[in-house]
Amino acid sequence: MAKILLKWLLSATALMAVAYLYSGVELSGFAAALWAALIIGLLNSLVRPVLLVLTLPITVVTLGLFFFVINALMFYAASGLSAGFEVRSFGAALVGSLLYSIAGLLIDSALEGVFDSGRR
């Protein structure tokens, strides 16, 4: 449970960093970042797998590049569902989702190192 809460807080912080680094993404504060990170996480766990299956042919044709479009759609949809979180355009969603995904990879690897080191 602690790992999930820590990942949520770090993801919200990463979203704040994306908004700070890239002008196409705006957040009104840390509370908005928490809600947006929660919504992005829910969309990525519930809607994204369905979209991945439905768009498998186009993903194969584009050699996997369509995954970036799906990630951007989830990021853009989260901005529409969350107050205080705004993405200016689909291009901004693409760049923002790439930055957020990179931060997510770093967070996952750091948390894996912290929480799995106690099991050895």
C-alpha positions as CSV (number, residue, x, y, z in Angstrom):
1,M,0.0,0.0,0.0
2,A,2.9,2.4,0.8
3,K,4.4,1.7,-2.6
4,I,1.1,2.7,-4.4
5,L,0.8,5.9,-2.4
6,L,4.4,6.8,-2.9
7,K,4.1,6.2,-6.6
8,W,1.0,8.4,-6.8
9,L,2.8,11.2,-5.0
10,L,5.8,10.9,-7.2
11,S,3.7,10.8,-10.3
12,A,1.9,14.0,-9.3
13,T,5.3,15.5,-8.7
14,A,6.5,14.4,-12.1
15,L,3.4,15.9,-13.6
16,M,4.2,19.2,-11.9
17,A,7.7,18.9,-13.4
18,V,6.3,18.4,-16.9
19,A,4.0,21.4,-16.5
20,Y,7.1,23.4,-15.3
21,L,9.3,22.3,-18.2
22,Y,6.8,22.4,-21.0
23,S,4.4,25.3,-21.6
24,G,1.8,23.2,-23.4
25,V,0.8,21.6,-20.1
26,E,-0.6,23.7,-17.2
27,L,-1.5,22.8,-13.7
28,S,-3.2,25.0,-11.1
29,G,-1.5,23.4,-8.1
30,F,-0.4,20.2,-6.4
31,A,-3.9,19.1,-5.6
32,A,-4.8,19.3,-9.3
33,A,-1.6,17.3,-10.1
34,L,-2.7,14.6,-7.6
35,W,-6.1,14.3,-9.3
36,A,-4.6,14.4,-12.7
37,A,-2.1,11.7,-11.8
38,L,-4.9,9.5,-10.4
39,I,-7.1,10.0,-13.5
40,I,-4.1,9.2,-15.8
41,G,-3.4,6.1,-13.8
42,L,-7.0,5.0,-14.0
43,L,-7.2,5.7,-17.8
44,N,-4.0,3.8,-18.4
45,S,-5.2,0.8,-16.4
46,L,-8.8,0.6,-17.7
47,V,-9.1,2.3,-21.1
48,R,-5.6,1.9,-22.6
49,P,-5.5,-1.9,-22.8
50,V,-8.8,-1.9,-24.7
51,L,-7.4,0.7,-27.1
52,L,-4.2,-1.3,-27.6
53,V,-6.2,-4.3,-28.6
54,L,-8.5,-2.4,-30.9
55,T,-5.7,-0.5,-32.7
56,L,-3.3,-3.5,-33.0
57,P,-3.4,-3.6,-36.8
58,I,-2.4,0.1,-37.1
59,T,0.2,-0.4,-34.4
60,V,1.8,-3.2,-36.4
61,V,1.7,-1.2,-39.6
62,T,3.4,1.8,-37.9
63,L,5.9,-0.5,-36.2
64,G,4.7,0.4,-32.8
65,L,4.7,4.2,-33.2
66,F,1.0,4.3,-32.7
67,F,1.6,3.6,-29.0
68,F,2.7,7.2,-28.7
69,V,-0.6,8.4,-30.1
70,I,-2.5,6.2,-27.6
71,N,-0.4,7.6,-24.7
72,A,-1.1,11.1,-25.9
73,L,-4.9,10.4,-26.1
74,M,-4.9,9.1,-22.5
75,F,-3.0,12.3,-21.4
76,Y,-5.3,14.5,-23.4
77,A,-8.4,12.7,-22.0
78,A,-7.2,13.2,-18.5
79,S,-6.9,16.9,-19.0
80,G,-10.6,16.9,-20.1
81,L,-11.6,15.0,-17.0
82,S,-9.6,16.9,-14.5
83,A,-10.1,20.5,-13.3
84,G,-7.0,22.4,-13.0
85,F,-5.1,20.3,-15.5
86,E,-4.9,21.7,-19.0
87,V,-3.2,20.4,-22.2
88,R,-3.3,23.0,-25.0
89,S,-3.4,20.7,-28.0
90,F,-2.8,17.1,-29.2
91,G,0.8,18.0,-30.0
92,A,1.2,19.3,-26.5
93,A,-0.3,16.0,-25.2
94,L,2.2,14.0,-27.3
95,V,5.2,15.9,-25.9
96,G,3.7,16.0,-22.3
97,S,3.0,12.2,-22.4
98,L,6.5,11.5,-23.6
99,L,8.0,13.5,-20.7
100,Y,5.6,12.0,-18.2
101,S,6.3,8.5,-19.4
102,I,10.1,9.0,-19.1
103,A,9.5,10.3,-15.5
104,G,7.3,7.3,-14.9
105,L,10.0,4.9,-16.0
106,L,12.4,6.6,-13.6
107,I,9.9,6.4,-10.7
108,D,9.2,2.7,-11.3
109,S,12.9,1.8,-11.4
110,A,13.6,3.8,-8.3
111,L,10.7,2.3,-6.4
112,E,11.6,-1.2,-7.5
113,G,15.0,-0.7,-6.1
114,V,13.7,0.7,-2.8
115,F,10.9,-1.8,-2.1
116,D,12.6,-4.9,-3.5
117,S,15.9,-4.4,-1.6
118,G,14.2,-5.4,1.6
119,R,13.2,-8.8,0.3
120,R,16.7,-10.1,-0.3
